[in-house]
Amino acid sequence: MPAAARPAARRLVAAAAAVPLLIGALGACGYGSQKDSGSSPGNADKNTTARGKALSADTVRIGYFPNITHATPLVGDHEGIIQKELGGTKVRTTTFNAGPSEIEALNAGSIDIGWIGPSPAINGYVKSKGKSLRIISGSASGGVKLVVDPKKISSLDDVRGKRIATPQKGNTQDVAFLNWIAEQGWKVDPQTGKGDVSVMRIDNKVTPDAFKSGSVDGAWVPEPTASKLVTEGGKVLLDESALWPDKKFVITNVVVSQKFLDRHPDVVEAVLRGSVKTNAWITANPDKAEASANAALKQLSGTALPPEVLDPAWKSIEVTDDPLAATLDAEAAHAVKAGLLDKPDLSGIYDLTILNKVLKAEGRPAVDAAKLGKQ
């Protein structure tokens, strides 16, 4: 990477509300594909059945993507860690293809808690004027790469004039790429994607075929799409983690319906205990956790990821309870700069009260909301 580009690159913000590679159509509910965790095939020996006295709600409805960047709910649900913390309160899970549909479900009351990327969380918060949701925890960092056709692109300077895919107009990777383009001194219309670089907004599940056919020259995408492109002959030209001083940036948060948080804080606390314990288990047992995540993906889609895709994708993700709030704030600023978002008021988007209570009970330090916490 050219030395002159490094300072600008460090200001680059990206995260993902990643469109999963594996799941196609939405379920009959109109939002996603639902299941009861305790009734899933293969989960009977994972202690996922609700047992004991229920908390203040009989059921908690959880949403996430069948995606490596959502390792926490994939593993936490498959291993029964979240259900164990909820006791007699039953977990019902719904999987989604994209962030907007998950936010729609949250707003409609079809789910109560969701794992999701920062961009849809910001949009949902802003559109509801701060009334619909709160970010209550982090979940994952990393897992976003610029993968290119090495026959056409051999350096970052070569990206100019090429066709590069992003998952969706205005999604966090799209915003990040537009910001990076601007930092190079190049110009692109954020609405049409036309300019010094042709930004092609393509669903992640279609991107590998587009890359293989030569319709695009590269893609700025999350895992496991990035690793899938590598198996098709692509080369990782840029890993965003290397652009950050501490190599961390938010890709997945935990959000909750404000109404559910107000009515059932005990249930929210139990889910967060499960999330924190799941992340600790993943960190302590990376190989077992990788296998568990892939088993969960196979249950949800009927197909597991092959090792050549799963292994590099898994290694590029870091689970974290810290929401990395400063990076979300910067991402929003870049969306404003790109002309895709009016300047938002994000004060109060975080409520980390319960998370910090859980962390304290685990003997761990509190995490910070970067002055965007509940007042």
Secondary structure by P-SEA (a helix, b strand, c coil): ccccaaaaaaaccccccccccccccccccccbbbbcccccccccccccccccccccccbbbbbbcccccaaaaaaaaaaaaaaaaaccbbbbbbbbccaaaaaaaaaacccccccccaaaaaaaaaaacccccccccccccccccccccccccccccccccbbbbccccccaaaaaaaaaaaaacccccccccccccccccccccaaaaaaaaccccccccccaaaaaaaaacccccccccccccccccccbbbbbcaaaaaccaaaaaaaaaaaaaaaaaaaacaaaaaaaaaaaaaaaccccccaaaaaaaaaabbbbcccaaaaaaaaaaaaaaacccccccccccccaaaaaaaaaaacbbbbbccccccc
